[in-house]
Amino acid sequence: MTPAHPLLDLPPLTAARFASIERRVAALLATGNDVVITQGEALLPLEGCIRGGAGPGSTALNVVTGPYGQTFGNWLRDCGATVVDLAVPFHTAVTAAQVEEALAAHPEIDFVSLVHAEAATGNTNPVAAIGEVVRAHGALFMLDAVASVAAEPLLTDAWGVDLCVIGAQKAMGGPAGVSAVAVSPRAWERFAANPRAPRRSYLSLLDWKERWIDAGRRALPHAPAQLEMLALEACVERIETAGLAAVTGRHAAAAAATRAGALALGGGLAPFVREAAEAAPVATTLRTPAGVDATELVAKALATDPSLPLIAVKGAARSASVEGGGGRRAGGGALAAEMIRVNHYGADATGDVVRSCLDALGAALAGAGVAVDRPGGVRAADAAWAAVRADASGLTGN
């Protein structure tokens, strides 16, 4: 007889356990709204939210601070909504004043989409202030918090977020195959009133409400993805055990250390996001020195340790110069053509990982003939890490 395998021979996941995981995710999101766990990558609930919350006759303000904002605009147009794009350069963040101006110029806007933190570009947006403006306007507010959950504060209800979508694969340290969305009562009302909202579809959040939530969470509408659900449960439990403040503090320390270390390393390596306050805690994007190929530099750095979370973003220049809120061009958002991304989220949000990444990049730059201060870079990273740790109560670990 073949022996049981812990990852293959799994007992069925009960409806009660599924519901208990939903409740723990709701606590993580600081929400009393319904939470639906969707069994797929976070693009699944994001598209479901857009197709349920917008359509012909609606006008959406789509804030573009990175590639995902561009994707949301495409979906909004595809489902028939009139779209007002508010684009800002990808090296910065949007402001609440810019959002307020766009809403004032288009009072018909009834849906707002925003990415909290853009891992691809390394920026993060001031959701609390933006949420206040959107709430005053009365529009439905959708937030992509995939990269921000467990990396920085996320107060769904306090910020007036109607649709808050998360994924487990970044700061939570889990798999990409499971995601969740918190849905406010007014969002459910919008979905129900939209004749083109997905129904009897894998994109349908209404199916989850009708067949799962309204039915008392007694029978799951789909066969549960056991491995992903158990992994999500383990992620939440790990965060609960460490303390959310400690986990977000560790990410803040990693971001500060990477930024400080890169600046001290010298040689022309510079943060892509110009203001530290607008830099995301999950990833730091760095411009390479003039004449230095990002792909070759990362390849040399990874030759010393292939496990380092370094990515080259070569030839990624793209235009995001779309119409702004008042019908003006709101600046473009082109990514640097030669850029490196240091991912410091989840298990990689540690001082050791940051030091190793900086030292490997320093060695690669030196090998390319660029004068750098490798010891100085590491010292600056250590100092920044220690400073943030000292400010973060309960922060433990490396």
C-alpha positions as CSV (number, residue, x, y, z in Angstrom):
1,M,0.0,0.0,0.0
2,T,1.3,3.5,-0.9
3,P,2.1,5.5,2.2
4,A,0.1,8.7,2.8
5,H,1.7,11.9,1.6
6,P,1.1,15.0,3.7
7,L,0.7,17.2,0.6
8,L,-1.3,14.8,-1.5
9,D,-3.5,12.7,0.7
10,L,-5.5,15.5,2.3
11,P,-8.8,15.2,4.1
12,P,-11.6,17.3,2.7
13,L,-11.6,20.9,3.7
14,T,-14.9,21.5,5.6
15,A,-17.1,24.6,5.1
16,A,-16.5,25.5,8.8
17,R,-12.8,25.6,8.4
18,F,-13.1,27.6,5.1
19,A,-15.3,30.1,7.0
20,S,-12.8,30.3,9.9
21,I,-10.0,31.2,7.5
22,E,-12.3,34.0,6.0
23,R,-12.8,35.4,9.5
24,R,-9.0,35.5,10.2
25,V,-8.4,37.2,6.9
26,A,-11.1,39.8,7.8
27,A,-9.2,40.5,11.0
28,L,-6.0,41.0,9.0
29,L,-7.8,43.5,6.8
30,A,-9.4,45.3,9.8
31,T,-12.8,44.9,8.2
32,G,-16.3,43.9,9.3
33,N,-17.3,43.4,5.7
34,D,-17.8,40.1,4.0
35,V,-14.6,38.4,2.9
36,V,-14.6,36.1,-0.1
37,I,-11.6,33.8,-0.6
38,T,-11.1,33.2,-4.3
39,Q,-9.2,30.2,-5.4
40,G,-6.9,31.7,-8.0
41,E,-4.3,34.5,-8.4
42,A,-5.4,37.9,-7.3
43,L,-6.2,39.0,-10.9
44,L,-9.3,36.8,-10.5
45,P,-11.0,38.9,-7.8
46,L,-9.6,42.1,-9.3
47,E,-11.3,41.5,-12.6
48,G,-14.4,40.3,-10.9
49,C,-14.7,43.5,-8.9
50,I,-14.3,45.7,-12.0
51,R,-16.7,43.7,-14.1
52,G,-19.2,43.7,-11.2
53,G,-18.8,47.3,-10.1
54,A,-18.6,49.1,-13.4
55,G,-20.2,48.8,-16.8
56,P,-22.1,50.8,-19.5
57,G,-23.5,54.0,-17.9
58,S,-20.8,54.2,-15.2
59,T,-17.8,56.4,-15.1
60,A,-14.6,55.2,-13.5
61,L,-11.6,57.1,-12.2
62,N,-8.6,54.8,-12.8
63,V,-5.5,55.9,-11.0
64,V,-2.3,54.8,-12.8
65,T,0.9,54.7,-10.8
66,G,2.2,51.5,-12.4
67,P,1.5,48.6,-14.8
68,Y,-1.5,47.3,-12.8
69,G,-3.3,50.5,-13.0
70,Q,-3.0,50.3,-16.8
71,T,-4.5,46.8,-16.7
72,F,-7.4,48.0,-14.7
73,G,-8.1,50.7,-17.2
74,N,-8.2,48.1,-20.0
75,W,-10.7,46.0,-18.1
76,L,-12.9,49.0,-17.3
77,R,-13.1,50.0,-20.9
78,D,-13.7,46.4,-22.0
79,C,-16.8,46.2,-19.7
80,G,-18.2,49.4,-21.2
81,A,-17.4,52.0,-18.6
82,T,-16.3,55.5,-19.4
83,V,-12.8,55.8,-18.0
84,V,-11.0,58.8,-16.7
85,D,-7.3,57.9,-16.3
86,L,-5.3,59.8,-13.7
87,A,-1.7,59.0,-14.4
88,V,1.4,60.1,-12.5
89,P,5.0,59.4,-13.1
90,F,5.9,55.9,-11.8
91,H,8.7,57.3,-9.7
92,T,6.2,59.0,-7.5
93,A,2.8,58.6,-5.8
94,V,-0.6,60.1,-6.6
95,T,-1.9,62.6,-4.1
96,A,-5.3,63.0,-2.5
97,A,-5.5,66.5,-4.0
98,Q,-5.0,65.1,-7.5
99,V,-7.8,62.6,-6.9
100,E,-10.0,65.3,-5.5
101,E,-9.4,67.5,-8.6
102,A,-10.2,64.7,-10.9
103,L,-13.4,63.9,-9.1
104,A,-14.4,67.6,-9.1
105,A,-13.8,67.8,-12.9
106,H,-16.0,64.7,-13.4
107,P,-18.8,64.6,-10.8
108,E,-20.3,61.6,-12.7
109,I,-17.5,59.3,-11.5
110,D,-19.0,56.5,-9.5
111,F,-16.1,54.0,-9.3
112,V,-12.5,54.6,-8.3
113,S,-9.7,52.0,-8.8
114,L,-6.3,52.3,-7.1
115,V,-3.2,50.2,-6.4
116,H,-2.0,50.6,-2.9
117,A,1.6,49.5,-3.5
118,E,3.1,48.8,-6.9
119,A,5.8,46.1,-6.5
120,A,6.8,46.5,-10.1
121,T,7.7,50.2,-9.8
122,G,8.4,50.3,-6.0
123,N,5.9,53.1,-5.1
124,T,3.1,53.3,-2.7
125,N,0.0,55.5,-2.5
126,P,-1.6,57.4,0.5
127,V,-4.8,55.4,0.7
128,A,-6.2,56.9,3.9
129,A,-6.2,60.4,2.5
130,I,-7.5,59.2,-0.9
131,G,-10.2,57.2,0.7
132,E,-11.5,60.2,2.6
133,V,-11.8,62.1,-0.7
134,V,-13.5,59.2,-2.5
135,R,-15.9,58.7,0.4
136,A,-16.9,62.4,0.3
137,H,-17.6,62.1,-3.4
138,G,-19.7,59.0,-3.0
139,A,-18.0,56.7,-5.5
140,L,-17.3,53.0,-5.0
141,F,-13.6,52.5,-4.0
142,M,-11.6,49.5,-5.2
143,L,-8.1,48.9,-3.8
144,D,-5.5,46.5,-5.0
145,A,-3.7,45.7,-1.8
146,V,-1.9,42.6,-3.0
147,A,1.6,44.0,-2.4
148,S,0.7,46.0,0.7
149,V,-1.1,43.5,2.9
150,A,1.2,42.6,5.8
151,A,3.8,45.0,4.6
152,E,2.3,48.3,5.6
153,P,-0.9,49.5,7.4
154,L,-4.1,48.4,5.7
155,L,-7.3,49.6,7.4
156,T,-10.0,48.7,5.0
157,D,-13.1,50.0,6.9
158,A,-11.5,53.1,8.4
159,W,-10.2,54.1,5.0
160,G,-13.6,53.6,3.3
161,V,-12.5,50.9,0.9
162,D,-15.4,49.1,-0.6
163,L,-13.5,46.4,-2.4
164,C,-10.1,45.4,-0.9
165,V,-8.3,42.7,-2.9
166,I,-5.3,40.8,-1.5
167,G,-3.0,38.0,-2.5
168,A,-0.9,35.8,-0.3
169,Q,2.3,35.6,-2.4
170,K,4.1,38.8,-1.3
171,A,4.5,40.1,2.2
172,M,2.3,37.3,3.6
173,G,4.9,34.8,2.3
174,G,2.4,32.4,0.8
175,P,1.3,30.9,-2.6
176,A,0.1,32.9,-5.6
177,G,-2.8,30.6,-6.1
178,V,-5.2,32.0,-3.5
179,S,-6.5,35.5,-3.0
180,A,-9.3,37.3,-1.2
181,V,-11.6,40.3,-1.4
182,A,-13.4,42.2,1.3
183,V,-16.8,43.5,-0.1
184,S,-18.8,46.3,1.5
185,P,-22.6,46.3,1.6
186,R,-22.8,49.1,-0.9
187,A,-20.5,47.1,-3.3
188,W,-22.8,44.1,-3.0
189,E,-25.7,46.5,-3.9
190,R,-23.8,47.8,-6.9
191,F,-23.1,44.2,-8.1
192,A,-26.7,43.2,-7.7
193,A,-28.0,46.2,-9.7
194,N,-25.5,45.7,-12.5
195,P,-27.1,43.4,-15.2
196,R,-23.7,42.8,-16.7
197,A,-22.0,41.8,-13.5
198,P,-20.7,38.2,-13.8
199,R,-23.2,35.6,-12.8
200,R,-22.7,31.8,-12.8
201,S,-19.1,32.5,-13.7
202,Y,-15.8,31.9,-12.0
203,L,-15.5,35.7,-12.0
204,S,-18.7,36.1,-10.1
205,L,-18.5,37.4,-6.6
206,L,-22.3,37.4,-6.5
207,D,-22.3,33.6,-6.8
208,W,-20.3,33.5,-3.6
209,K,-22.7,35.8,-1.8
210,E,-25.8,34.0,-2.9
211,R,-24.6,30.4,-2.7
212,W,-22.2,30.8,0.3
213,I,-22.7,33.9,2.4
214,D,-26.5,34.2,2.2
215,A,-26.8,30.5,2.5
216,G,-25.2,30.5,5.9
217,R,-21.7,29.3,4.8
218,R,-22.9,25.7,5.1
219,A,-21.9,24.4,1.6
220,L,-19.0,25.6,-0.6
221,P,-20.0,26.5,-4.2
222,H,-16.8,25.0,-5.5
223,A,-14.4,22.2,-4.5
224,P,-11.9,23.9,-2.2
225,A,-8.3,24.1,-3.3
226,Q,-7.0,22.4,-0.1
227,L,-3.3,23.1,-0.4
228,E,-3.7,26.8,-1.1
229,M,-6.3,27.2,1.6
230,L,-4.1,25.5,4.2
231,A,-1.1,27.6,3.1
232,L,-3.3,30.8,3.4
233,E,-4.3,29.6,6.9
234,A,-0.6,29.1,7.8
235,C,0.3,32.5,6.5
236,V,-2.3,34.2,8.6
237,E,-1.3,32.1,11.7
238,R,2.3,33.1,11.2
239,I,1.4,36.8,11.1
240,E,-0.9,36.4,14.1
241,T,1.9,34.7,16.1
242,A,4.6,37.3,15.2
243,G,2.2,40.2,15.5
244,L,1.1,42.3,12.5
245,A,3.1,45.3,13.7
246,A,6.3,43.2,13.9
247,V,5.7,42.0,10.3
248,T,5.1,45.4,8.8
249,G,8.0,46.8,10.8
250,R,10.3,44.2,9.3
251,H,9.2,45.2,5.8
252,A,9.7,48.9,6.6
253,A,13.2,48.2,7.9
254,A,14.1,46.2,4.8
255,A,13.0,49.0,2.6
256,A,14.9,51.7,4.5
257,A,18.0,49.5,4.6
258,T,18.0,48.8,0.9
259,R,17.5,52.4,0.0
260,A,20.2,53.7,2.4
261,G,22.6,51.0,1.4
262,A,22.1,51.6,-2.4
263,L,22.7,55.4,-1.9
264,A,25.9,54.8,0.2
265,L,27.1,52.2,-2.3
266,G,27.5,54.9,-4.8
267,G,28.7,54.4,-8.4
268,G,25.5,55.9,-9.8
269,L,23.1,53.4,-8.4
270,A,20.0,55.4,-7.4
271,P,16.5,54.7,-6.1
272,F,13.9,54.9,-8.9
273,V,11.2,56.3,-6.5
274,R,12.7,59.6,-5.5
275,E,11.0,60.2,-2.2
276,A,11.5,57.7,0.6
277,A,8.0,58.4,1.9
278,E,6.6,57.2,-1.4
279,A,8.6,54.0,-1.6
280,A,6.8,50.7,-1.1
281,P,8.0,48.5,1.7
282,V,7.9,45.3,-0.5
283,A,10.4,46.2,-3.2
284,T,13.0,48.8,-4.0
285,T,13.6,49.7,-7.6
286,L,17.1,51.0,-8.5
287,R,18.3,52.8,-11.7
288,T,21.6,51.3,-12.9
289,P,24.5,53.7,-13.7
290,A,24.7,55.1,-17.2
291,G,26.1,52.5,-19.6
292,V,25.5,49.6,-17.2
293,D,23.3,46.8,-18.5
294,A,20.7,45.8,-15.8
295,T,20.4,42.2,-17.1
296,E,24.2,41.6,-17.1
297,L,24.6,43.3,-13.7
298,V,21.9,41.1,-12.1
299,A,23.3,38.0,-13.8
300,K,26.7,38.7,-12.2
301,A,25.2,39.4,-8.8
302,L,23.2,36.2,-8.9
303,A,26.2,34.2,-9.9
304,T,27.4,34.6,-6.3
305,D,24.0,33.5,-4.9
306,P,21.2,32.5,-7.3
307,S,18.6,32.7,-4.4
308,L,19.0,36.5,-4.0
309,P,15.7,38.3,-4.8
310,L,17.0,40.4,-7.6
311,I,15.3,41.1,-10.9
312,A,16.5,43.0,-13.9
313,V,13.9,45.2,-15.6
314,K,15.6,45.9,-18.9
315,G,13.8,47.5,-21.9
316,A,10.7,48.0,-19.9
317,A,10.1,51.6,-20.9
318,R,6.5,52.1,-21.7
319,S,4.2,55.1,-22.0
320,A,1.5,55.8,-19.5
321,S,0.8,59.3,-20.7
322,V,-3.0,59.1,-20.7
323,E,-5.7,61.7,-20.0
324,G,-5.7,63.1,-16.5
325,G,-8.7,63.9,-14.4
326,G,-9.3,67.3,-15.9
327,G,-8.7,66.3,-19.4
328,R,-5.1,67.2,-19.2
329,R,-2.1,65.0,-19.6
330,A,-1.2,63.9,-16.1
331,G,2.4,63.2,-16.7
332,G,3.5,59.8,-18.0
333,G,4.7,56.9,-16.0
334,A,7.5,55.3,-18.1
335,L,9.5,52.7,-16.3
336,A,13.3,53.0,-16.4
337,A,14.7,51.1,-19.4
338,E,17.6,49.9,-17.2
339,M,16.4,49.1,-13.7
340,I,16.9,46.6,-10.9
341,R,14.3,45.5,-8.5
342,V,15.2,44.2,-5.0
343,N,12.3,42.2,-3.7
344,H,12.3,42.3,0.1
345,Y,9.0,40.8,1.1
346,G,7.9,37.8,3.1
347,A,10.9,35.6,4.1
348,D,13.2,38.0,2.2
349,A,12.4,41.0,4.5
350,T,15.5,40.5,6.6
351,G,18.7,42.4,7.2
352,D,20.8,39.5,6.0
353,V,19.0,39.4,2.6
354,V,19.3,43.1,2.2
355,R,23.1,43.0,3.0
356,S,23.6,40.1,0.6
357,C,21.8,41.9,-2.2
358,L,23.7,45.1,-1.8
359,D,27.1,43.3,-1.5
360,A,26.4,41.2,-4.6
361,L,25.4,44.3,-6.6
362,G,28.4,46.2,-5.3
363,A,30.7,43.3,-6.4
364,A,29.0,43.2,-9.8
365,L,29.4,46.9,-10.3
366,A,33.0,46.8,-9.3
367,G,33.5,44.0,-11.8
368,A,32.0,46.3,-14.4
369,G,34.6,48.9,-13.6
370,V,32.3,51.2,-11.5
371,A,33.8,52.6,-8.4
372,V,31.7,51.7,-5.4
373,D,32.0,51.6,-1.6
374,R,30.9,48.1,-0.7
375,P,31.6,48.3,3.0
376,G,30.0,51.7,3.2
377,G,26.8,50.4,1.6
378,V,26.5,47.5,4.0
379,R,27.2,49.8,7.0
380,A,24.5,52.3,5.9
381,A,22.0,49.4,5.4
382,D,22.7,48.1,8.8
383,A,22.3,51.5,10.4
384,A,19.0,52.1,8.7
385,W,17.7,48.6,9.6
386,A,18.7,49.2,13.2
387,A,17.0,52.6,13.3
388,V,13.7,51.3,12.0
389,R,13.8,48.3,14.3
390,A,14.3,50.6,17.3
391,D,11.2,52.5,16.3
392,A,9.0,49.4,15.7
393,S,7.8,48.0,18.9
394,G,7.7,44.3,19.1
395,L,9.9,43.8,16.0
396,T,11.8,40.6,16.3
397,G,14.0,38.5,14.0
398,N,16.9,39.3,11.8
